[in-house]
């Protein structure tokens, strides 16, 4: 994916929506989901240099889905 094709609301690894609150003007005042998880640096380093620091990974590519599920409050 060329640098000009990078979209802030899409994952640079797979192209799916990344659910980044900072990329959406309606929710840009909220923290992104990625602030609450740990992303393995190797996952970020696997991205081509031209795609790094352009947009958030999606939870699946960030390998953070389990962390996000664990952080959800239990509904009685």
PDB file of N, H, CA, C and O in Angstrom:
ATOM      1  N   UNK A   1       0.856  -1.175   0.000  1.00  0.00           N
ATOM      2  CA  UNK A   1       0.000   0.000   0.000  1.00  0.00           C
ATOM      3  C   UNK A   1       0.895   1.230   0.000  1.00  0.00           C
ATOM      4  O   UNK A   1       1.645   1.443   0.953  1.00  0.00           O
ATOM      5  N   UNK A   2       0.834   2.029  -1.033  1.00  0.00           N
ATOM      6  H   UNK A   2       0.226   1.855  -1.807  1.00  0.00           H
ATOM      7  CA  UNK A   2       1.658   3.241  -1.064  1.00  0.00           C
ATOM      8  C   UNK A   2       1.286   4.196   0.063  1.00  0.00           C
ATOM      9  O   UNK A   2       0.156   4.186   0.551  1.00  0.00           O
ATOM     10  N   UNK A   3       2.241   5.013   0.467  1.00  0.00           N
ATOM     11  H   UNK A   3       3.159   5.021   0.071  1.00  0.00           H
ATOM     12  CA  UNK A   3       2.048   5.953   1.571  1.00  0.00           C
ATOM     13  C   UNK A   3       0.837   6.847   1.335  1.00  0.00           C
ATOM     14  O   UNK A   3       0.149   7.208   2.290  1.00  0.00           O
ATOM     15  N   UNK A   4       0.562   7.208   0.100  1.00  0.00           N
ATOM     16  H   UNK A   4       1.121   6.914  -0.676  1.00  0.00           H
ATOM     17  CA  UNK A   4      -0.559   8.097  -0.194  1.00  0.00           C
ATOM     18  C   UNK A   4      -1.901   7.404   0.025  1.00  0.00           C
ATOM     19  O   UNK A   4      -2.927   8.077   0.129  1.00  0.00           O
ATOM     20  N   UNK A   5      -1.913   6.068   0.096  1.00  0.00           N
ATOM     21  H   UNK A   5      -1.080   5.522   0.011  1.00  0.00           H
ATOM     22  CA  UNK A   5      -3.145   5.313   0.296  1.00  0.00           C
ATOM     23  C   UNK A   5      -3.449   5.067   1.769  1.00  0.00           C
ATOM     24  O   UNK A   5      -4.480   4.472   2.083  1.00  0.00           O
ATOM     25  N   UNK A   6      -2.589   5.502   2.675  1.00  0.00           N
ATOM     26  H   UNK A   6      -1.752   5.985   2.420  1.00  0.00           H
ATOM     27  CA  UNK A   6      -2.814   5.283   4.097  1.00  0.00           C
ATOM     28  C   UNK A   6      -3.997   6.119   4.559  1.00  0.00           C
ATOM     29  O   UNK A   6      -4.040   7.331   4.349  1.00  0.00           O
ATOM     30  N   UNK A   7      -4.962   5.448   5.194  1.00  0.00           N
ATOM     31  H   UNK A   7      -4.927   4.463   5.364  1.00  0.00           H
ATOM     32  CA  UNK A   7      -6.143   6.131   5.710  1.00  0.00           C
ATOM     33  C   UNK A   7      -6.095   6.032   7.227  1.00  0.00           C
ATOM     34  O   UNK A   7      -5.909   4.933   7.749  1.00  0.00           O
ATOM     35  N   UNK A   8      -6.255   7.132   7.959  1.00  0.00           N
ATOM     36  H   UNK A   8      -6.406   8.025   7.536  1.00  0.00           H
ATOM     37  CA  UNK A   8      -6.135   7.091   9.413  1.00  0.00           C
ATOM     38  C   UNK A   8      -7.157   6.203  10.106  1.00  0.00           C
ATOM     39  O   UNK A   8      -6.931   5.778  11.239  1.00  0.00           O
ATOM     40  N   UNK A   9      -8.282   5.913   9.447  1.00  0.00           N
ATOM     41  H   UNK A   9      -8.466   6.258   8.526  1.00  0.00           H
ATOM     42  CA  UNK A   9      -9.301   5.073  10.079  1.00  0.00           C
ATOM     43  C   UNK A   9      -9.250   3.617   9.626  1.00  0.00           C
ATOM     44  O   UNK A   9     -10.165   2.842   9.903  1.00  0.00           O
ATOM     45  N   UNK A  10      -8.177   3.252   8.929  1.00  0.00           N
ATOM     46  H   UNK A  10      -7.433   3.881   8.704  1.00  0.00           H
ATOM     47  CA  UNK A  10      -8.004   1.878   8.469  1.00  0.00           C
ATOM     48  C   UNK A  10      -6.651   1.326   8.914  1.00  0.00           C
ATOM     49  O   UNK A  10      -5.666   2.056   9.016  1.00  0.00           O
ATOM     50  N   UNK A  11      -6.630   0.038   9.171  1.00  0.00           N
ATOM     51  H   UNK A  11      -7.431  -0.556   9.088  1.00  0.00           H
ATOM     52  CA  UNK A  11      -5.424  -0.655   9.612  1.00  0.00           C
ATOM     53  C   UNK A  11      -4.400  -0.689   8.471  1.00  0.00           C
ATOM     54  O   UNK A  11      -4.737  -1.072   7.351  1.00  0.00           O
ATOM     55  N   UNK A  12      -3.159  -0.293   8.746  1.00  0.00           N
ATOM     56  H   UNK A  12      -2.885   0.018   9.656  1.00  0.00           H
ATOM     57  CA  UNK A  12      -2.152  -0.312   7.693  1.00  0.00           C
ATOM     58  C   UNK A  12      -1.711  -1.728   7.316  1.00  0.00           C
ATOM     59  O   UNK A  12      -1.090  -1.920   6.271  1.00  0.00           O
ATOM     60  N   UNK A  13      -2.024  -2.717   8.152  1.00  0.00           N
ATOM     61  H   UNK A  13      -2.529  -2.560   9.001  1.00  0.00           H
ATOM     62  CA  UNK A  13      -1.618  -4.088   7.863  1.00  0.00           C
ATOM     63  C   UNK A  13      -2.624  -4.827   6.990  1.00  0.00           C
ATOM     64  O   UNK A  13      -2.241  -5.506   6.037  1.00  0.00           O
ATOM     65  N   UNK A  14      -3.933  -4.695   7.317  1.00  0.00           N
ATOM     66  H   UNK A  14      -4.244  -4.144   8.091  1.00  0.00           H
ATOM     67  CA  UNK A  14      -4.933  -5.476   6.586  1.00  0.00           C
ATOM     68  C   UNK A  14      -5.944  -4.630   5.820  1.00  0.00           C
ATOM     69  O   UNK A  14      -6.650  -5.145   4.953  1.00  0.00           O
ATOM     70  N   UNK A  15      -6.020  -3.337   6.132  1.00  0.00           N
ATOM     71  H   UNK A  15      -5.447  -2.919   6.837  1.00  0.00           H
ATOM     72  CA  UNK A  15      -6.952  -2.455   5.435  1.00  0.00           C
ATOM     73  C   UNK A  15      -8.337  -2.379   6.057  1.00  0.00           C
ATOM     74  O   UNK A  15      -9.177  -1.609   5.592  1.00  0.00           O
ATOM     75  N   UNK A  16      -8.596  -3.174   7.113  1.00  0.00           N
ATOM     76  H   UNK A  16      -7.914  -3.800   7.490  1.00  0.00           H
ATOM     77  CA  UNK A  16      -9.904  -3.128   7.784  1.00  0.00           C
ATOM     78  C   UNK A  16     -10.005  -1.858   8.618  1.00  0.00           C
ATOM     79  O   UNK A  16      -8.995  -1.210   8.892  1.00  0.00           O
ATOM     80  N   UNK A  17     -11.221  -1.503   9.021  1.00  0.00           N
ATOM     81  H   UNK A  17     -12.042  -2.030   8.798  1.00  0.00           H
ATOM     82  CA  UNK A  17     -11.410  -0.354   9.920  1.00  0.00           C
ATOM     83  C   UNK A  17     -10.673  -0.650  11.212  1.00  0.00           C
ATOM     84  O   UNK A  17     -10.716  -1.773  11.713  1.00  0.00           O
ATOM     85  N   UNK A  18      -9.999   0.352  11.753  1.00  0.00           N
ATOM     86  H   UNK A  18      -9.964   1.265  11.346  1.00  0.00           H
ATOM     87  CA  UNK A  18      -9.183   0.139  12.948  1.00  0.00           C
ATOM     88  C   UNK A  18      -9.855   0.591  14.242  1.00  0.00           C
ATOM     89  O   UNK A  18      -9.278   0.430  15.317  1.00  0.00           O
ATOM     90  N   UNK A  19     -11.036   1.140  14.164  1.00  0.00           N
ATOM     91  H   UNK A  19     -11.505   1.270  13.291  1.00  0.00           H
ATOM     92  CA  UNK A  19     -11.786   1.608  15.344  1.00  0.00           C
ATOM     93  C   UNK A  19     -11.029   2.664  16.146  1.00  0.00           C
ATOM     94  O   UNK A  19     -11.225   2.772  17.357  1.00  0.00           O
ATOM     95  N   UNK A  20     -10.181   3.432  15.502  1.00  0.00           N
ATOM     96  H   UNK A  20     -10.022   3.345  14.518  1.00  0.00           H
ATOM     97  CA  UNK A  20      -9.412   4.480  16.178  1.00  0.00           C
ATOM     98  C   UNK A  20     -10.313   5.678  16.458  1.00  0.00           C
ATOM     99  O   UNK A  20     -10.844   6.294  15.534  1.00  0.00           O
ATOM    100  N   UNK A  21     -10.479   5.999  17.724  1.00  0.00           N
ATOM    101  H   UNK A  21     -10.047   5.499  18.474  1.00  0.00           H
ATOM    102  CA  UNK A  21     -11.332   7.142  18.068  1.00  0.00           C
ATOM    103  C   UNK A  21     -10.686   8.459  17.650  1.00  0.00           C
ATOM    104  O   UNK A  21     -11.394   9.433  17.393  1.00  0.00           O
ATOM    105  N   UNK A  22      -9.366   8.508  17.577  1.00  0.00           N
ATOM    106  H   UNK A  22      -8.791   7.716  17.785  1.00  0.00           H
ATOM    107  CA  UNK A  22      -8.680   9.737  17.195  1.00  0.00           C
ATOM    108  C   UNK A  22      -8.832  10.057  15.708  1.00  0.00           C
ATOM    109  O   UNK A  22      -8.700  11.211  15.300  1.00  0.00           O
ATOM    110  N   UNK A  23      -9.108   9.037  14.905  1.00  0.00           N
ATOM    111  H   UNK A  23      -9.215   8.100  15.237  1.00  0.00           H
ATOM    112  CA  UNK A  23      -9.263   9.239  13.468  1.00  0.00           C
ATOM    113  C   UNK A  23     -10.654   9.734  13.093  1.00  0.00           C
ATOM    114  O   UNK A  23     -10.878  10.168  11.963  1.00  0.00           O
ATOM    115  N   UNK A  24     -11.585   9.671  14.034  1.00  0.00           N
ATOM    116  H   UNK A  24     -11.404   9.319  14.952  1.00  0.00           H
ATOM    117  CA  UNK A  24     -12.959  10.087  13.778  1.00  0.00           C
ATOM    118  C   UNK A  24     -13.193  11.433  14.465  1.00  0.00           C
ATOM    119  O   UNK A  24     -13.106  11.510  15.690  1.00  0.00           O
ATOM    120  N   UNK A  25     -13.483  12.483  13.721  1.00  0.00           N
ATOM    121  H   UNK A  25     -13.553  12.421  12.726  1.00  0.00           H
ATOM    122  CA  UNK A  25     -13.681  13.800  14.332  1.00  0.00           C
ATOM    123  C   UNK A  25     -14.755  13.820  15.421  1.00  0.00           C
ATOM    124  O   UNK A  25     -14.696  14.646  16.332  1.00  0.00           O
ATOM    125  N   UNK A  26     -15.735  12.917  15.335  1.00  0.00           N
ATOM    126  H   UNK A  26     -15.783  12.246  14.595  1.00  0.00           H
ATOM    127  CA  UNK A  26     -16.800  12.868  16.338  1.00  0.00           C
ATOM    128  C   UNK A  26     -16.320  12.332  17.681  1.00  0.00           C
ATOM    129  O   UNK A  26     -16.928  12.609  18.715  1.00  0.00           O
ATOM    130  N   UNK A  27     -15.221  11.560  17.668  1.00  0.00           N
ATOM    131  H   UNK A  27     -14.727  11.335  16.828  1.00  0.00           H
ATOM    132  CA  UNK A  27     -14.721  10.954  18.911  1.00  0.00           C
ATOM    133  C   UNK A  27     -13.266  11.292  19.175  1.00  0.00           C
ATOM    134  O   UNK A  27     -12.630  10.665  20.022  1.00  0.00           O
ATOM    135  N   UNK A  28     -12.735  12.265  18.470  1.00  0.00           N
ATOM    136  H   UNK A  28     -13.252  12.774  17.781  1.00  0.00           H
ATOM    137  CA  UNK A  28     -11.304  12.592  18.571  1.00  0.00           C
ATOM    138  C   UNK A  28     -10.893  13.090  19.949  1.00  0.00           C
ATOM    139  O   UNK A  28      -9.700  13.159  20.243  1.00  0.00           O
ATOM    140  N   UNK A  29     -11.856  13.439  20.801  1.00  0.00           N
ATOM    141  H   UNK A  29     -12.825  13.383  20.562  1.00  0.00           H
ATOM    142  CA  UNK A  29     -11.521  13.888  22.152  1.00  0.00           C
ATOM    143  C   UNK A  29     -11.411  12.716  23.137  1.00  0.00           C
ATOM    144  O   UNK A  29     -11.137  12.927  24.319  1.00  0.00           O
ATOM    145  N   UNK A  30     -11.621  11.491  22.659  1.00  0.00           N
ATOM    146  H   UNK A  30     -11.844  11.320  21.699  1.00  0.00           H
ATOM    147  CA  UNK A  30     -11.533  10.286  23.504  1.00  0.00           C
ATOM    148  C   UNK A  30     -10.234   9.540  23.226  1.00  0.00           C
ATOM    149  O   UNK A  30      -9.667   9.632  22.137  1.00  0.00           O
ATOM    150  N   UNK A  31      -9.778   8.806  24.223  1.00  0.00           N
ATOM    151  H   UNK A  31     -10.238   8.731  25.108  1.00  0.00           H
ATOM    152  CA  UNK A  31      -8.579   7.993  24.016  1.00  0.00           C
ATOM    153  C   UNK A  31      -8.900   6.843  23.076  1.00  0.00           C
ATOM    154  O   UNK A  31     -10.016   6.324  23.068  1.00  0.00           O
ATOM    155  N   UNK A  32      -7.927   6.460  22.298  1.00  0.00           N
ATOM    156  H   UNK A  32      -7.020   6.883  22.304  1.00  0.00           H
ATOM    157  CA  UNK A  32      -8.058   5.320  21.399  1.00  0.00           C
ATOM    158  C   UNK A  32      -8.010   4.030  22.225  1.00  0.00           C
ATOM    159  O   UNK A  32      -7.413   3.995  23.301  1.00  0.00           O
ATOM    160  N   UNK A  33      -8.639   2.981  21.715  1.00  0.00           N
ATOM    161  H   UNK A  33      -9.124   3.008  20.841  1.00  0.00           H
ATOM    162  CA  UNK A  33      -8.626   1.685  22.384  1.00  0.00           C
ATOM    163  C   UNK A  33      -7.202   1.197  22.599  1.00  0.00           C
ATOM    164  O   UNK A  33      -6.930   0.475  23.558  1.00  0.00           O
ATOM    165  N   UNK A  34      -6.293   1.587  21.716  1.00  0.00           N
ATOM    166  H   UNK A  34      -6.514   2.174  20.937  1.00  0.00           H
ATOM    167  CA  UNK A  34      -4.930   1.055  21.798  1.00  0.00           C
ATOM    168  C   UNK A  34      -4.168   1.591  23.012  1.00  0.00           C
ATOM    169  O   UNK A  34      -3.133   1.038  23.381  1.00  0.00           O
ATOM    170  N   UNK A  35      -4.668   2.661  23.636  1.00  0.00           N
ATOM    171  H   UNK A  35      -5.509   3.111  23.336  1.00  0.00           H
ATOM    172  CA  UNK A  35      -4.022   3.193  24.840  1.00  0.00           C
ATOM    173  C   UNK A  35      -4.154   2.230  26.012  1.00  0.00           C
ATOM    174  O   UNK A  35      -3.364   2.291  26.955  1.00  0.00           O
ATOM    175  N   UNK A  36      -5.145   1.340  25.964  1.00  0.00           N
ATOM    176  H   UNK A  36      -5.786   1.290  25.199  1.00  0.00           H
ATOM    177  CA  UNK A  36      -5.429   0.437  27.084  1.00  0.00           C
ATOM    178  C   UNK A  36      -4.849  -0.956  26.907  1.00  0.00           C
ATOM    179  O   UNK A  36      -5.094  -1.830  27.738  1.00  0.00           O
ATOM    180  N   UNK A  37      -4.087  -1.184  25.847  1.00  0.00           N
ATOM    181  H   UNK A  37      -3.889  -0.473  25.171  1.00  0.00           H
ATOM    182  CA  UNK A  37      -3.530  -2.516  25.598  1.00  0.00           C
ATOM    183  C   UNK A  37      -2.026  -2.431  25.387  1.00  0.00           C
ATOM    184  O   UNK A  37      -1.467  -1.354  25.179  1.00  0.00           O
ATOM    185  N   UNK A  38      -1.395  -3.579  25.444  1.00  0.00           N
ATOM    186  H   UNK A  38      -1.850  -4.453  25.613  1.00  0.00           H
ATOM    187  CA  UNK A  38       0.031  -3.676  25.151  1.00  0.00           C
ATOM    188  C   UNK A  38       0.179  -4.311  23.777  1.00  0.00           C
ATOM    189  O   UNK A  38      -0.342  -5.401  23.537  1.00  0.00           O
ATOM    190  N   UNK A  39       0.876  -3.646  22.886  1.00  0.00           N
ATOM    191  H   UNK A  39       1.299  -2.762  23.081  1.00  0.00           H
ATOM    192  CA  UNK A  39       1.119  -4.173  21.547  1.00  0.00           C
ATOM    193  C   UNK A  39       2.582  -4.570  21.464  1.00  0.00           C
ATOM    194  O   UNK A  39       3.474  -3.775  21.760  1.00  0.00           O
ATOM    195  N   UNK A  40       2.814  -5.801  21.060  1.00  0.00           N
ATOM    196  H   UNK A  40       2.089  -6.447  20.820  1.00  0.00           H
ATOM    197  CA  UNK A  40       4.171  -6.317  20.929  1.00  0.00           C
ATOM    198  C   UNK A  40       4.930  -5.462  19.914  1.00  0.00           C
ATOM    199  O   UNK A  40       4.467  -5.298  18.786  1.00  0.00           O
ATOM    200  N   UNK A  41       6.078  -4.918  20.291  1.00  0.00           N
ATOM    201  H   UNK A  41       6.454  -5.051  21.208  1.00  0.00           H
ATOM    202  CA  UNK A  41       6.857  -4.098  19.352  1.00  0.00           C
ATOM    203  C   UNK A  41       7.193  -4.837  18.061  1.00  0.00           C
ATOM    204  O   UNK A  41       7.347  -4.207  17.015  1.00  0.00           O
ATOM    205  N   UNK A  42       7.308  -6.151  18.118  1.00  0.00           N
ATOM    206  H   UNK A  42       7.183  -6.663  18.968  1.00  0.00           H
ATOM    207  CA  UNK A  42       7.611  -6.923  16.908  1.00  0.00           C
ATOM    208  C   UNK A  42       6.493  -6.813  15.878  1.00  0.00           C
ATOM    209  O   UNK A  42       6.747  -6.861  14.674  1.00  0.00           O
ATOM    210  N   UNK A  43       5.251  -6.664  16.351  1.00  0.00           N
ATOM    211  H   UNK A  43       5.045  -6.625  17.329  1.00  0.00           H
ATOM    212  CA  UNK A  43       4.114  -6.503  15.436  1.00  0.00           C
ATOM    213  C   UNK A  43       4.266  -5.193  14.674  1.00  0.00           C
ATOM    214  O   UNK A  43       4.049  -5.146  13.464  1.00  0.00           O
ATOM    215  N   UNK A  44       4.635  -4.142  15.375  1.00  0.00           N
ATOM    216  H   UNK A  44       4.811  -4.180  16.358  1.00  0.00           H
ATOM    217  CA  UNK A  44       4.827  -2.838  14.722  1.00  0.00           C
ATOM    218  C   UNK A  44       6.032  -2.848  13.796  1.00  0.00           C
ATOM    219  O   UNK A  44       5.999  -2.262  12.714  1.00  0.00           O
ATOM    220  N   UNK A  45       7.091  -3.514  14.223  1.00  0.00           N
ATOM    221  H   UNK A  45       7.118  -3.990  15.102  1.00  0.00           H
ATOM    222  CA  UNK A  45       8.303  -3.572  13.405  1.00  0.00           C
ATOM    223  C   UNK A  45       8.099  -4.387  12.135  1.00  0.00           C
ATOM    224  O   UNK A  45       8.841  -4.225  11.166  1.00  0.00           O
ATOM    225  N   UNK A  46       7.093  -5.264  12.134  1.00  0.00           N
ATOM    226  H   UNK A  46       6.490  -5.396  12.921  1.00  0.00           H
ATOM    227  CA  UNK A  46       6.811  -6.073  10.948  1.00  0.00           C
ATOM    228  C   UNK A  46       6.175  -5.253   9.834  1.00  0.00           C
ATOM    229  O   UNK A  46       6.187  -5.668   8.675  1.00  0.00           O
ATOM    230  N   UNK A  47       5.618  -4.086  10.177  1.00  0.00           N
ATOM    231  H   UNK A  47       5.609  -3.749  11.118  1.00  0.00           H
ATOM    232  CA  UNK A  47       5.046  -3.212   9.151  1.00  0.00           C
ATOM    233  C   UNK A  47       6.161  -2.590   8.323  1.00  0.00           C
ATOM    234  O   UNK A  47       7.232  -2.300   8.857  1.00  0.00           O
ATOM    235  N   UNK A  48       5.937  -2.382   7.049  1.00  0.00           N
ATOM    236  H   UNK A  48       5.068  -2.618   6.615  1.00  0.00           H
ATOM    237  CA  UNK A  48       6.921  -1.635   6.258  1.00  0.00           C
ATOM    238  C   UNK A  48       7.106  -0.246   6.862  1.00  0.00           C
ATOM    239  O   UNK A  48       6.143   0.356   7.336  1.00  0.00           O
ATOM    240  N   UNK A  49       8.312   0.256   6.849  1.00  0.00           N
ATOM    241  H   UNK A  49       9.094  -0.234   6.464  1.00  0.00           H
ATOM    242  CA  UNK A  49       8.627   1.551   7.463  1.00  0.00           C
ATOM    243  C   UNK A  49       7.699   2.661   6.969  1.00  0.00           C
ATOM    244  O   UNK A  49       7.330   3.542   7.746  1.00  0.00           O
ATOM    245  N   UNK A  50       7.320   2.633   5.704  1.00  0.00           N
ATOM    246  H   UNK A  50       7.619   1.918   5.073  1.00  0.00           H
ATOM    247  CA  UNK A  50       6.470   3.686   5.138  1.00  0.00           C
ATOM    248  C   UNK A  50       5.064   3.683   5.734  1.00  0.00           C
ATOM    249  O   UNK A  50       4.349   4.678   5.609  1.00  0.00           O
ATOM    250  N   UNK A  51       4.647   2.586   6.382  1.00  0.00           N
ATOM    251  H   UNK A  51       5.228   1.779   6.484  1.00  0.00           H
ATOM    252  CA  UNK A  51       3.302   2.490   6.941  1.00  0.00           C
ATOM    253  C   UNK A  51       3.260   2.711   8.447  1.00  0.00           C
ATOM    254  O   UNK A  51       2.178   2.818   9.026  1.00  0.00           O
ATOM    255  N   UNK A  52       4.409   2.779   9.079  1.00  0.00           N
ATOM    256  H   UNK A  52       5.288   2.691   8.609  1.00  0.00           H
ATOM    257  CA  UNK A  52       4.446   2.964  10.534  1.00  0.00           C
ATOM    258  C   UNK A  52       4.084   4.390  10.914  1.00  0.00           C
ATOM    259  O   UNK A  52       4.387   5.335  10.186  1.00  0.00           O
ATOM    260  N   UNK A  53       3.435   4.535  12.053  1.00  0.00           N
ATOM    261  H   UNK A  53       3.188   3.767  12.645  1.00  0.00           H
ATOM    262  CA  UNK A  53       3.077   5.841  12.620  1.00  0.00           C
ATOM    263  C   UNK A  53       2.158   6.663  11.713  1.00  0.00           C
ATOM    264  O   UNK A  53       2.159   7.893  11.776  1.00  0.00           O
ATOM    265  N   UNK A  54       1.389   5.995  10.888  1.00  0.00           N
ATOM    266  H   UNK A  54       1.388   4.996  10.837  1.00  0.00           H
ATOM    267  CA  UNK A  54       0.442   6.690  10.007  1.00  0.00           C
ATOM    268  C   UNK A  54      -0.997   6.491  10.473  1.00  0.00           C
ATOM    269  O   UNK A  54      -1.826   7.394  10.363  1.00  0.00           O
ATOM    270  N   UNK A  55      -1.285   5.289  10.999  1.00  0.00           N
ATOM    271  H   UNK A  55      -0.611   4.556  11.089  1.00  0.00           H
ATOM    272  CA  UNK A  55      -2.616   4.971  11.497  1.00  0.00           C
ATOM    273  C   UNK A  55      -2.518   3.784  12.443  1.00  0.00           C
ATOM    274  O   UNK A  55      -1.523   3.059  12.454  1.00  0.00           O
ATOM    275  N   UNK A  56      -3.564   3.600  13.235  1.00  0.00           N
ATOM    276  H   UNK A  56      -4.372   4.189  13.227  1.00  0.00           H
ATOM    277  CA  UNK A  56      -3.599   2.492  14.196  1.00  0.00           C
ATOM    278  C   UNK A  56      -3.806   1.165  13.475  1.00  0.00           C
ATOM    279  O   UNK A  56      -4.449   1.094  12.427  1.00  0.00           O
ATOM    280  N   UNK A  57      -3.249   0.132  14.061  1.00  0.00           N
ATOM    281  H   UNK A  57      -2.727   0.189  14.912  1.00  0.00           H
ATOM    282  CA  UNK A  57      -3.600  -1.214  13.648  1.00  0.00           C
ATOM    283  C   UNK A  57      -5.012  -1.504  14.122  1.00  0.00           C
ATOM    284  O   UNK A  57      -5.502  -0.843  15.038  1.00  0.00           O
ATOM    285  N   UNK A  58      -5.667  -2.472  13.522  1.00  0.00           N
ATOM    286  H   UNK A  58      -5.269  -3.009  12.778  1.00  0.00           H
ATOM    287  CA  UNK A  58      -6.950  -2.932  14.050  1.00  0.00           C
ATOM    288  C   UNK A  58      -6.652  -3.856  15.236  1.00  0.00           C
ATOM    289  O   UNK A  58      -5.531  -4.349  15.355  1.00  0.00           O
ATOM    290  N   UNK A  59      -7.628  -4.098  16.114  1.00  0.00           N
ATOM    291  H   UNK A  59      -8.539  -3.697  16.017  1.00  0.00           H
ATOM    292  CA  UNK A  59      -7.370  -4.964  17.265  1.00  0.00           C
ATOM    293  C   UNK A  59      -6.849  -6.350  16.878  1.00  0.00           C
ATOM    294  O   UNK A  59      -6.015  -6.915  17.585  1.00  0.00           O
ATOM    295  N   UNK A  60      -7.334  -6.901  15.760  1.00  0.00           N
ATOM    296  H   UNK A  60      -8.012  -6.442  15.185  1.00  0.00           H
ATOM    297  CA  UNK A  60      -6.879  -8.232  15.339  1.00  0.00           C
ATOM    298  C   UNK A  60      -5.406  -8.211  14.960  1.00  0.00           C
ATOM    299  O   UNK A  60      -4.636  -9.052  15.426  1.00  0.00           O
ATOM    300  N   UNK A  61      -5.007  -7.266  14.126  1.00  0.00           N
ATOM    301  H   UNK A  61      -5.632  -6.584  13.747  1.00  0.00           H
ATOM    302  CA  UNK A  61      -3.602  -7.192  13.702  1.00  0.00           C
ATOM    303  C   UNK A  61      -2.679  -6.794  14.854  1.00  0.00           C
ATOM    304  O   UNK A  61      -1.511  -7.181  14.881  1.00  0.00           O
ATOM    305  N   UNK A  62      -3.204  -6.023  15.799  1.00  0.00           N
ATOM    306  H   UNK A  62      -4.153  -5.709  15.778  1.00  0.00           H
ATOM    307  CA  UNK A  62      -2.414  -5.632  16.967  1.00  0.00           C
ATOM    308  C   UNK A  62      -2.313  -6.776  17.974  1.00  0.00           C
ATOM    309  O   UNK A  62      -1.606  -6.676  18.976  1.00  0.00           O
ATOM    310  N   UNK A  63      -3.028  -7.857  17.692  1.00  0.00           N
ATOM    311  H   UNK A  63      -3.603  -7.937  16.878  1.00  0.00           H
ATOM    312  CA  UNK A  63      -3.070  -9.025  18.578  1.00  0.00           C
ATOM    313  C   UNK A  63      -3.517  -8.620  19.979  1.00  0.00           C
ATOM    314  O   UNK A  63      -2.973  -9.094  20.977  1.00  0.00           O
ATOM    315  N   UNK A  64      -4.516  -7.737  20.042  1.00  0.00           N
ATOM    316  H   UNK A  64      -4.958  -7.352  19.232  1.00  0.00           H
ATOM    317  CA  UNK A  64      -4.987  -7.192  21.312  1.00  0.00           C
ATOM    318  C   UNK A  64      -6.438  -7.551  21.612  1.00  0.00           C
ATOM    319  O   UNK A  64      -6.995  -7.057  22.593  1.00  0.00           O
ATOM    320  N   UNK A  65      -7.058  -8.386  20.804  1.00  0.00           N
ATOM    321  H   UNK A  65      -6.606  -8.787  20.007  1.00  0.00           H
ATOM    322  CA  UNK A  65      -8.469  -8.700  21.009  1.00  0.00           C
ATOM    323  C   UNK A  65      -8.731  -9.304  22.384  1.00  0.00           C
ATOM    324  O   UNK A  65      -9.711  -8.939  23.033  1.00  0.00           O
ATOM    325  N   UNK A  66      -7.881 -10.216  22.841  1.00  0.00           N
ATOM    326  H   UNK A  66      -7.085 -10.513  22.313  1.00  0.00           H
ATOM    327  CA  UNK A  66      -8.075 -10.854  24.146  1.00  0.00           C
ATOM    328  C   UNK A  66      -7.962  -9.828  25.270  1.00  0.00           C
ATOM    329  O   UNK A  66      -8.714  -9.886  26.243  1.00  0.00           O
ATOM    330  N   UNK A  67      -7.025  -8.890  25.139  1.00  0.00           N
ATOM    331  H   UNK A  67      -6.415  -8.843  24.349  1.00  0.00           H
ATOM    332  CA  UNK A  67      -6.867  -7.845  26.156  1.00  0.00           C
ATOM    333  C   UNK A  67      -8.114  -6.964  26.216  1.00  0.00           C
ATOM    334  O   UNK A  67      -8.554  -6.587  27.302  1.00  0.00           O
ATOM    335  N   UNK A  68      -8.678  -6.640  25.072  1.00  0.00           N
ATOM    336  H   UNK A  68      -8.321  -6.947  24.190  1.00  0.00           H
ATOM    337  CA  UNK A  68      -9.870  -5.805  25.032  1.00  0.00           C
ATOM    338  C   UNK A  68     -11.064  -6.534  25.636  1.00  0.00           C
ATOM    339  O   UNK A  68     -11.855  -5.925  26.356  1.00  0.00           O
ATOM    340  N   UNK A  69     -11.206  -7.821  25.357  1.00  0.00           N
ATOM    341  H   UNK A  69     -10.563  -8.316  24.772  1.00  0.00           H
ATOM    342  CA  UNK A  69     -12.300  -8.602  25.925  1.00  0.00           C
ATOM    343  C   UNK A  69     -12.170  -8.683  27.441  1.00  0.00           C
ATOM    344  O   UNK A  69     -13.168  -8.568  28.152  1.00  0.00           O
ATOM    345  N   UNK A  70     -10.955  -8.878  27.942  1.00  0.00           N
ATOM    346  H   UNK A  70     -10.144  -8.972  27.364  1.00  0.00           H
ATOM    347  CA  UNK A  70     -10.717  -8.969  29.384  1.00  0.00           C
ATOM    348  C   UNK A  70     -11.005  -7.649  30.092  1.00  0.00           C
ATOM    349  O   UNK A  70     -11.355  -7.640  31.272  1.00  0.00           O
ATOM    350  N   UNK A  71     -10.862  -6.548  29.384  1.00  0.00           N
ATOM    351  H   UNK A  71     -10.578  -6.556  28.425  1.00  0.00           H
ATOM    352  CA  UNK A  71     -11.064  -5.229  29.993  1.00  0.00           C
ATOM    353  C   UNK A  71     -12.534  -4.825  30.022  1.00  0.00           C
ATOM    354  O   UNK A  71     -12.897  -3.893  30.740  1.00  0.00           O
ATOM    355  N   UNK A  72     -13.380  -5.499  29.264  1.00  0.00           N
ATOM    356  H   UNK A  72     -13.085  -6.255  28.680  1.00  0.00           H
ATOM    357  CA  UNK A  72     -14.813  -5.156  29.250  1.00  0.00           C
ATOM    358  C   UNK A  72     -15.446  -5.522  30.580  1.00  0.00           C
ATOM    359  O   UNK A  72     -15.191  -6.600  31.119  1.00  0.00           O
ATOM    360  N   UNK A  73     -16.274  -4.622  31.112  1.00  0.00           N
ATOM    361  H   UNK A  73     -16.480  -3.747  30.674  1.00  0.00           H
ATOM    362  CA  UNK A  73     -16.954  -4.955  32.371  1.00  0.00           C
ATOM    363  C   UNK A  73     -17.959  -6.089  32.162  1.00  0.00           C
ATOM    364  O   UNK A  73     -18.609  -6.176  31.121  1.00  0.00           O
ATOM    365  N   UNK A  74     -18.069  -6.935  33.150  1.00  0.00           N
ATOM    366  H   UNK A  74     -17.541  -6.864  33.996  1.00  0.00           H
ATOM    367  CA  UNK A  74     -19.026  -8.045  33.073  1.00  0.00           C
ATOM    368  C   UNK A  74     -20.442  -7.494  33.222  1.00  0.00           C
ATOM    369  O   UNK A  74     -20.709  -6.651  34.078  1.00  0.00           O
ATOM    370  N   UNK A  75     -21.322  -7.976  32.392  1.00  0.00           N
ATOM    371  H   UNK A  75     -21.105  -8.661  31.697  1.00  0.00           H
ATOM    372  CA  UNK A  75     -22.733  -7.567  32.452  1.00  0.00           C
ATOM    373  C   UNK A  75     -23.489  -8.649  33.230  1.00  0.00           C
ATOM    374  O   UNK A  75     -23.515  -9.805  32.810  1.00  0.00           O
ATOM    375  N   UNK A  76     -24.101  -8.286  34.353  1.00  0.00           N
ATOM    376  H   UNK A  76     -24.080  -7.346  34.694  1.00  0.00           H
ATOM    377  CA  UNK A  76     -24.807  -9.297  35.162  1.00  0.00           C
ATOM    378  C   UNK A  76     -26.045  -9.819  34.485  1.00  0.00           C
ATOM    379  O   UNK A  76     -26.739 -10.670  35.041  1.00  0.00           O
TER     380      UNK A  76
END
